[in-house]
Amino acid sequence: MLFKNQEQIIKNGKTPELKKIRKDILDIFTSAIDSVNPYDIVKSKFDGKKIIFESKIIDLSDFKNIFLIGFGKASVGMAQGVCDSIDIKKGIVITNDPNSKVKNKTIFTLTGAHPLPNKKSIENTNKVIDLVKKCNKNDLLIVLISGGGSSLLCKSKVDIKDLQKTINLLLKSGANINEINTIRKHLSLIKGGQLINYIKCTVISFIISDIIGDPLEFIASGPTYPDSTTYCDAQKIFLKYGIWNKIPFSVKKVIEDGIKENISETLKKNNPIFKSVYNFLVANNEIACKAAEKKACELGYSTMLLTTALNGEARKVGKFLVEKATTYNTCTKKIAFISGGETTVKIIGDGKGGRNLEMVLSGVKQLSNKDIIFASLATDGIDGNCNAAGAIADPYTYIYSQKKKLEPNKFLNENNSYEFFKNLGDLLITQKTGTNVMDIQILIKIK
């Protein structure tokens, strides 16, 4: 069972119809998560001694030894899929889940920090670098990349405390993931394709996308992919969000030295070093949303997949989605609106929560007396700085919150969506899912 508090979530429906719809929403989310199971996705690419992608078939018998490295929230499941398919000489996987481990004697599972790297992240990364340096020209290195990899694989040009402060400022500023990863790449010795500097064998990367549009250069900050951004771009991002004068001196110096061409840029697409490097996207938000749509149809709903590129400020997007469902004219009595993507939260308070919780909270008042149920879920099982994956609200949520003297706007202004839904028992609680393809929203309109 994906949801630890499934019985409570269903029980909170005030009518038999709402109880059923709440259960249906949980089932739809579960199907979406199952569709991007990293183990199944990776294992499906192996056929005996071959790896089969739509655009290329790799014959593994061409290589003397096969090594493996993985980093990100889906790395353990991905690695297990590889290890259950072929023999690996040696490998290292870095995960953010201390309770997850690859069951294979040749693979070492290490735990790192997320969303901010720490000294352990650097130690783990140095072990990865030591391993890949041992790969010879006739060997193959399989690289497993997923969301969270930017923090888990970290070799910085600045002191770790300065890096932590900088990333924290960016996270609170409302900068999007592409902008944050542009900064990360230019403060790193391995991101922006630079991991390839340490490797002399053929590289095949399996990539699970956690970014809108699936830009391979930004997923986990693109350690095996050419980078199109520059030090000038990095400085513009700091200036855009008004934090250039707040970042540590060491970070400013790296950016300024880069602009002056006193230090090397990230690796670009015309670099011959990428001649034997192959990057393949194996899962994304679209796959999960289509699985959600399929399950909703099976449960008897008409469906509309709104987008898999949802973005913007969470509290504004939440109101937009509820308005979209409210004003949509249809003769169909039961319709499920499905969307996916990744919004942002500008931190103005000191509460707990994340973009999914805040998105649903922003629509609570609008849902009052409307026949719409709204839920949003982080596919990795973690939303922001709390242990919830998301939240659910229905036409009675606002009424119930007023009885408990919980004012939605007050909690929004404090970025404290977690406490609001915790008091109502409408948090979506999962364990870490072992995958990460951004977020999914479901709105069901009854009439």
N, C-alpha and C positions, 0 to 999 in steps of 0.2 A: 504494500500500500504506500503510495507516494506521500500522502498527507497524514502527518502524525495526529492531527486533530480533526480528522474527517467527520467523525460523529458530531462533534460540537458545531462545525460549520453547517452541516445539514440541519441539525436541530434548531439552529437560529432562524430558520425560515418560519415565518409566522403563520403560513398556510400550507396545506399539503402540496399545493402547486409550487410554492416557492421552495419547499424542501426538495422536491423532485428536481427543480431547475438547478438548485445549488449542487446537488449530487451530479447532475449532468455536466455542469461546468468543471467539477473536479475530474470527472472521467475524460472530458475533452482535453484538459491540461495534461493528464497522465498519458494519453495517446500521443500528444505533441512531444513530451519528454522522451517517451519510448522510441519515437522515430529518429531521434538524434543520439541514440545510445552509442557512445564512442567505440565500445568493444565490437558491437555488431557491424557498424559502418566500416571500420578498418578491416575486420576479418573478411568482410565480403569482397574486398579488393584482391584477396589472395586466391590463386588457383594453382595448387601444387607448387612448382618452382617459378611461378610467374606472378607478377603484380599487374593487375589489369585496370587501367583507367580508360575513360572514353577516348582520350586523345593519344594514349601511348601504352604499350605493353613492355614491361621490363622483365627480361629473362635473368633470374637470380643466379643461374649456373655460370653466368659471365664473370662473377666476382669470387675472389678467393675467400674473404671473410665478410660477414655482415655485422656491423655495429649499430647501436641504437642510442639516441638521446631523446628525451621528451620533457616538455615544460608547459605548464598550464593546468587549468582546472579539470581538463579531460585527459590529462596525460597518462594516468594509471590505466584507465579503461582502454585507451588507444594502444598502449604498450602491451597490455594483456592480449589484445586482439592480434598483434604481430607475433608475440611469443607462442601463442597457440596455433600459429600457422606455419612458422619457419623457425629454424635454429638461429639464435643470436650468439655471437662470440662473447660480447660484453656490452652492457648498457647502463645508462644512468637516467633516472626519471625524477623530476622535481615537481612536487605537488604542494597544494596548500592544505591538504587534508591529512592530518597526522594519523588518522585511523585507516588510511587506504594504502595498500602496498601491492606491487606487482608480484604475482606468485611464480617466480622463476629464479633459479639460483644464479643466473648470469646477470640479472638486472638488480641494480642497487636503487632503492627508492629513498629519496631525500625529501625533507619537508622544508618549505620556505615561507616567507611572509608575504601577505597580500592585504590591502592594495599598495602598501608602502614597503619597499625592500628594506632589509636590515643586513647586519654583518653576516648572518647565516646565509642570506641570499648570495652574497659575494663568495663566501667559502664554497657553497654548492656549485656555483658557476665556474669557479677555478677548477673544480674536479671534472666538470664537463669538458672544459678546454683541454685539460691534461689527457682526457680520454680521446677526444677527436684528433689530437696531434699524433696519436699512435696509429691512426688509420693510414695504410699505405695506398699507393696509386691504384692498385688492382682491387681494393676493397670497396664496399658500399656502406654509406652511412645513412640510416633511416632517421629522419628528424620528425618528431611529432609535436605539432604546434597548436595551441588553443588559447583562448582568452585567459588572462591572468599571467601569461608568460612574460609580459613586460616587467613585472615585479619579481617573478620567481627566477628569471634568468637575468642577472644584473652584474655588470662589470663597468663601474662608473669612472668618469674622468675627474670627478670631484669627491670630496669626503661624503660618506654615507649620510651624515646628519644634514649636510647642505642639500643633498639630493632629496631626502625626505621632506625637508622644509619646502623645497621648490615644488615637488609633486603635490604636496598638501595644499599649497596656495592655489595651484591650478585646479585641483578637485573642487575647492570651495568657490572658485571664481565663476564656475559655470562653463568652463572650457569643455569642448566636446572631445571625444576620445582621439580623433585624428589629430587635433591640436596638441593634446597632452603627449601623444606618442611622437609627434614631431620634435617636441622638446626632449623627450626621453632618448630618441635616436641620436641627437646631437650632444648629449651628455654621456654617451655610452661608447665603449670600445668594441661592442659586439652587435648592437642593433643596427638597423639600416643596412643590412647585408654584410656587416663586418664580421659576423661569425665565420664566414667563408674564408677569411684571411688565415684562419687556423687549420683549414682542412685542405688536403691535397687529393682526396678521392671523390668518386661520384656521390652526389647527395640527392636523396629523394625525400621531399617534405610532404607529409600529410597534414592538411590544415583544416581546422574547424573554426569557422568565422564567428566572431562576436561583434562585428562592426557592420553598420549599414552599407550595403553595396558590395560587401566582401572584397575590399581593397587589400590584396595580399601584402602590400608594403606596410600596412598599418597594424595588421593582426599580430599581437605580441611584439609590436614595433619592428616587424619584418627582419628578423635576424638572418634569414637566408634569401632575401629578396632585394633587388635593387631599389634604391631610395630616390624619389623625385624631389624631396624637400631639401632646403638649405639652411645654413646658419642664419641668413637674413630672414627666412620664414620664421625661424624660432624666435628671433628678437621681435618680429612684428606681433606674434601671439602674446608675448609678455606685455607689449605696449597696448595691444587691443584691450586687455583685461585690467590695465592699470596696475600691474604688479612688477613692472621692470625695476622700480626703485625699492621693492620689498624683498627681492630675491638675494641670496648670499653673494658676496663679492666674487667668490670662486666660480660661481655659475655665470655671472656677467663676463668674467674674464675669458672663459671658454668660448662663449658666444661671440665676443668681440674679436678674440684671436682667430676664430673660424671665419668671420666676415673679412678679416684682413688677410686671410689665407696663410696664416702662420702655423696652422694645424690642418690636418687632412680632413676633407669632407667625408661624408658617408659614401658608400659605394654606389655608383650609378650604372644604368642599364647597358652602357656601351663597354663596360669593363669585361675583358675576356675571362676573368676569374669565374664568371657564371656559366661558362661553356658546358660544364658537366653538372649543373645544378638544375633540378626539376622540382617545381612547386605545384601541388595539386590540392584544390579545394574539395573536401569530402563531405562537409555538412555545413548547413547555415540555417538562418531563421526561416527562410522560405520553406524548407523541408518540414520544419516543425509546424508552421502555420497551415500548410496544406494537409498535414496529418490531423490537425485540429479540425479543419474544415470537413474532412472525410468522416471523422468521428461524429461531428455534429449532425451531418446528414444521416448517418446510421441511427442516431437517436431521434430522428424525426423532425429536425429543424431545417428550414430553408437557410441558406448561408450566403454571406457576402464577405469576401476577403478584401478588406479596405486597402491595406498596404502592408508591406514588410519593410518599409523605410520610415516608420514613425519616428519623428524627432522633434526637438523643441523643448521648452520648459515644461516639466511634468504637470504642474498645476494648471497650466493653460491648455495643454493637450487633453487632460482629463475632462475638462469642461467642454472642449470641442467634440470629443467622442460621444459624450452624453447628448449633446445638442444634435449631432449627426444622427444618432439612433432615434431621438425624439421626433425629428422633423422628416425622417424618411417615410415616404408614403408607399404603402404596400397593402395588398389585399391579404397577404399571408399573415396568419395569426401568430406564428412562432418563427422568429428569424434570429439567427446568430450572426452578429457582426464580429469579425476576427481581424486583428491587426498585430503587427510585430515591429520591433525596432528598438531604439534606445533613446530615451529622453534624458534631460539633465535637470539637476536641482541646484539652484543658487542658495547657498547656506546663509541664512540671516538670523537663525536661532541656534540654540544649543541642544535641541532635542534628539530623539532617535527616530530612525526611519530611512527610507530610500525613495527612489523615483517611482516605483510601482505603488507603494503605500500612499505617497503624496498624490499621485495621479488619481487614485480612487477617492481619496479624501476630498479632493477638489470638486468632485462631482456629487458628493453626498446630498447637498441641498437640492440640486437639480433633480435628483432621483425621487425626491419626496412626492408621493401620490402619482408617480408615473409607473407604468408597467415595464420597467427596465431593471435588469440586474447587471452589475458591472464588476468585473474582477480583472486584476492584472498580476502577472507572475514573472519573477526573475527565473530564467531557466536553470541557473546554477544553484538555486535554492537559497541565495543570500541577497537581501535587498538593502543596500546602503550599509549602515553601521549597526544593524540589528540582526536577530536570528530568524526573522520571518522572511518568506520568499515573496510575499505580496499580501493583498487584502481583497475582500469581497464586500459589496454593499448592494442593498435592494431598496424598494420603496419605503420600507419601514425603518431603515437605518437612521435617518435624520430624526424621526419621531422618537425612536428609542434613545438616541443620544441626548435629546432635550430632556427626557425624563431623568436621565442620569447626570444632567447639567454639564454636558460635554459640548462645547461650542466648536464646530469644525474650523471656523476661521482663526480662532485662537490657537488651535493646534497647528494649523498651516503656518501661521506667522512665527511659530516657535520651531518649525521643522520637526514637529513631534508627532508625526502620523502614527508611529508605532504605539504610543500610549493610548491614542484615541481608539484604535481598533482592538488593542489588547483589552481595554475596558468593556468593549462590546462583544468580545469573543469571536471577532471576524478576521483575525489574522490567518493567513495561509502559511502553515508551518510544515516544512519538509526538512529532511536532512540534506546535506550537500548531495546534489544529484550526480556529480561526476561528469557533467557536460556543461556547455555554456554557449548558447546561441542568442544572446540578448534577452529580450522580454516579449511576452505575449499577452494581449488583452482580449477579453471576451465580453461582449455585451449582448444580452439576450432580451429581445423585445417580445413581450407576451401577446400584446394585441396590436 
